[in-house]
Amino acid sequence: MEELRQVPPAPGFDRVYVPGEIEQLHEERNLQNGITIAQPVYEFLKSR
């Protein structure tokens, strides 16, 4: 994985990710900050 991370990213990208890495980053962010849901979904869930 370290070898893949050292590959220069394609133009327009900041870095190279390995499979599953983006999902892991999203999971960590969601655990820390919660998830974003649309207001109608929130209202529906709140009404139950």
Phi and psi in radians as a Rosetta constraint file:
Dihedral C 1 N 2 CA 2 C 2 CIRCULARHARMONIC -1.061 0.35
Dihedral N 2 CA 2 C 2 N 3 CIRCULARHARMONIC -0.679 0.35
Dihedral C 2 N 3 CA 3 C 3 CIRCULARHARMONIC -1.087 0.35
Dihedral N 3 CA 3 C 3 N 4 CIRCULARHARMONIC -0.731 0.35
Dihedral C 3 N 4 CA 4 C 4 CIRCULARHARMONIC -1.144 0.35
Dihedral N 4 CA 4 C 4 N 5 CIRCULARHARMONIC -0.681 0.35
Dihedral C 4 N 5 CA 5 C 5 CIRCULARHARMONIC -1.181 0.35
Dihedral N 5 CA 5 C 5 N 6 CIRCULARHARMONIC -0.376 0.35
Dihedral C 5 N 6 CA 6 C 6 CIRCULARHARMONIC -1.495 0.35
Dihedral N 6 CA 6 C 6 N 7 CIRCULARHARMONIC -0.135 0.35
Dihedral C 6 N 7 CA 7 C 7 CIRCULARHARMONIC -1.220 0.35
Dihedral N 7 CA 7 C 7 N 8 CIRCULARHARMONIC 2.329 0.35
Dihedral C 7 N 8 CA 8 C 8 CIRCULARHARMONIC -1.076 0.35
Dihedral N 8 CA 8 C 8 N 9 CIRCULARHARMONIC 2.386 0.35
Dihedral C 8 N 9 CA 9 C 9 CIRCULARHARMONIC -1.232 0.35
Dihedral N 9 CA 9 C 9 N 10 CIRCULARHARMONIC 2.735 0.35
Dihedral C 9 N 10 CA 10 C 10 CIRCULARHARMONIC -1.153 0.35
Dihedral N 10 CA 10 C 10 N 11 CIRCULARHARMONIC 2.728 0.35
Dihedral C 10 N 11 CA 11 C 11 CIRCULARHARMONIC -0.941 0.35
Dihedral N 11 CA 11 C 11 N 12 CIRCULARHARMONIC 2.339 0.35
Dihedral C 11 N 12 CA 12 C 12 CIRCULARHARMONIC 1.595 0.35
Dihedral N 12 CA 12 C 12 N 13 CIRCULARHARMONIC -0.039 0.35
Dihedral C 12 N 13 CA 13 C 13 CIRCULARHARMONIC -2.064 0.35
Dihedral N 13 CA 13 C 13 N 14 CIRCULARHARMONIC 2.621 0.35
Dihedral C 13 N 14 CA 14 C 14 CIRCULARHARMONIC -1.509 0.35
Dihedral N 14 CA 14 C 14 N 15 CIRCULARHARMONIC -0.540 0.35
Dihedral C 14 N 15 CA 15 C 15 CIRCULARHARMONIC -2.817 0.35
Dihedral N 15 CA 15 C 15 N 16 CIRCULARHARMONIC 3.015 0.35
Dihedral C 15 N 16 CA 16 C 16 CIRCULARHARMONIC -1.791 0.35
Dihedral N 16 CA 16 C 16 N 17 CIRCULARHARMONIC 2.275 0.35
Dihedral C 16 N 17 CA 17 C 17 CIRCULARHARMONIC -1.859 0.35
Dihedral N 17 CA 17 C 17 N 18 CIRCULARHARMONIC 2.599 0.35
Dihedral C 17 N 18 CA 18 C 18 CIRCULARHARMONIC -1.630 0.35
Dihedral N 18 CA 18 C 18 N 19 CIRCULARHARMONIC 2.769 0.35
Dihedral C 18 N 19 CA 19 C 19 CIRCULARHARMONIC -0.949 0.35
Dihedral N 19 CA 19 C 19 N 20 CIRCULARHARMONIC 2.306 0.35
Dihedral C 19 N 20 CA 20 C 20 CIRCULARHARMONIC 1.533 0.35
Dihedral N 20 CA 20 C 20 N 21 CIRCULARHARMONIC -0.217 0.35
Dihedral C 20 N 21 CA 21 C 21 CIRCULARHARMONIC -1.187 0.35
Dihedral N 21 CA 21 C 21 N 22 CIRCULARHARMONIC -0.746 0.35
Dihedral C 21 N 22 CA 22 C 22 CIRCULARHARMONIC -1.104 0.35
Dihedral N 22 CA 22 C 22 N 23 CIRCULARHARMONIC -0.737 0.35
Dihedral C 22 N 23 CA 23 C 23 CIRCULARHARMONIC -1.090 0.35
Dihedral N 23 CA 23 C 23 N 24 CIRCULARHARMONIC -0.687 0.35
Dihedral C 23 N 24 CA 24 C 24 CIRCULARHARMONIC -1.121 0.35
Dihedral N 24 CA 24 C 24 N 25 CIRCULARHARMONIC -0.743 0.35
Dihedral C 24 N 25 CA 25 C 25 CIRCULARHARMONIC -1.103 0.35
Dihedral N 25 CA 25 C 25 N 26 CIRCULARHARMONIC -0.716 0.35
Dihedral C 25 N 26 CA 26 C 26 CIRCULARHARMONIC -1.127 0.35
Dihedral N 26 CA 26 C 26 N 27 CIRCULARHARMONIC -0.729 0.35
Dihedral C 26 N 27 CA 27 C 27 CIRCULARHARMONIC -1.077 0.35
Dihedral N 27 CA 27 C 27 N 28 CIRCULARHARMONIC -0.770 0.35
Dihedral C 27 N 28 CA 28 C 28 CIRCULARHARMONIC -1.090 0.35
Dihedral N 28 CA 28 C 28 N 29 CIRCULARHARMONIC -0.750 0.35
Dihedral C 28 N 29 CA 29 C 29 CIRCULARHARMONIC -1.096 0.35
Dihedral N 29 CA 29 C 29 N 30 CIRCULARHARMONIC -0.770 0.35
Dihedral C 29 N 30 CA 30 C 30 CIRCULARHARMONIC -1.157 0.35
Dihedral N 30 CA 30 C 30 N 31 CIRCULARHARMONIC -0.648 0.35
Dihedral C 30 N 31 CA 31 C 31 CIRCULARHARMONIC -1.142 0.35
Dihedral N 31 CA 31 C 31 N 32 CIRCULARHARMONIC -0.592 0.35
Dihedral C 31 N 32 CA 32 C 32 CIRCULARHARMONIC -1.416 0.35
Dihedral N 32 CA 32 C 32 N 33 CIRCULARHARMONIC -0.734 0.35
Dihedral C 32 N 33 CA 33 C 33 CIRCULARHARMONIC -1.908 0.35
Dihedral N 33 CA 33 C 33 N 34 CIRCULARHARMONIC -0.139 0.35
Dihedral C 33 N 34 CA 34 C 34 CIRCULARHARMONIC 1.466 0.35
Dihedral N 34 CA 34 C 34 N 35 CIRCULARHARMONIC 3.119 0.35
Dihedral C 34 N 35 CA 35 C 35 CIRCULARHARMONIC -1.903 0.35
Dihedral N 35 CA 35 C 35 N 36 CIRCULARHARMONIC 2.713 0.35
Dihedral C 35 N 36 CA 36 C 36 CIRCULARHARMONIC -1.673 0.35
Dihedral N 36 CA 36 C 36 N 37 CIRCULARHARMONIC 2.261 0.35
Dihedral C 36 N 37 CA 37 C 37 CIRCULARHARMONIC -2.263 0.35
Dihedral N 37 CA 37 C 37 N 38 CIRCULARHARMONIC 2.732 0.35
Dihedral C 37 N 38 CA 38 C 38 CIRCULARHARMONIC -1.170 0.35
Dihedral N 38 CA 38 C 38 N 39 CIRCULARHARMONIC 2.581 0.35
Dihedral C 38 N 39 CA 39 C 39 CIRCULARHARMONIC -0.959 0.35
Dihedral N 39 CA 39 C 39 N 40 CIRCULARHARMONIC -0.777 0.35
Dihedral C 39 N 40 CA 40 C 40 CIRCULARHARMONIC -1.065 0.35
Dihedral N 40 CA 40 C 40 N 41 CIRCULARHARMONIC -0.619 0.35
Dihedral C 40 N 41 CA 41 C 41 CIRCULARHARMONIC -1.182 0.35
Dihedral N 41 CA 41 C 41 N 42 CIRCULARHARMONIC -0.752 0.35
Dihedral C 41 N 42 CA 42 C 42 CIRCULARHARMONIC -1.024 0.35
Dihedral N 42 CA 42 C 42 N 43 CIRCULARHARMONIC -0.821 0.35
Dihedral C 42 N 43 CA 43 C 43 CIRCULARHARMONIC -1.096 0.35
Dihedral N 43 CA 43 C 43 N 44 CIRCULARHARMONIC -0.720 0.35
Dihedral C 43 N 44 CA 44 C 44 CIRCULARHARMONIC -1.078 0.35
Dihedral N 44 CA 44 C 44 N 45 CIRCULARHARMONIC -0.822 0.35
Dihedral C 44 N 45 CA 45 C 45 CIRCULARHARMONIC -1.139 0.35
Dihedral N 45 CA 45 C 45 N 46 CIRCULARHARMONIC -0.674 0.35
Dihedral C 45 N 46 CA 46 C 46 CIRCULARHARMONIC -1.156 0.35
Dihedral N 46 CA 46 C 46 N 47 CIRCULARHARMONIC -0.534 0.35
Dihedral C 46 N 47 CA 47 C 47 CIRCULARHARMONIC -1.352 0.35
Dihedral N 47 CA 47 C 47 N 48 CIRCULARHARMONIC -0.189 0.35
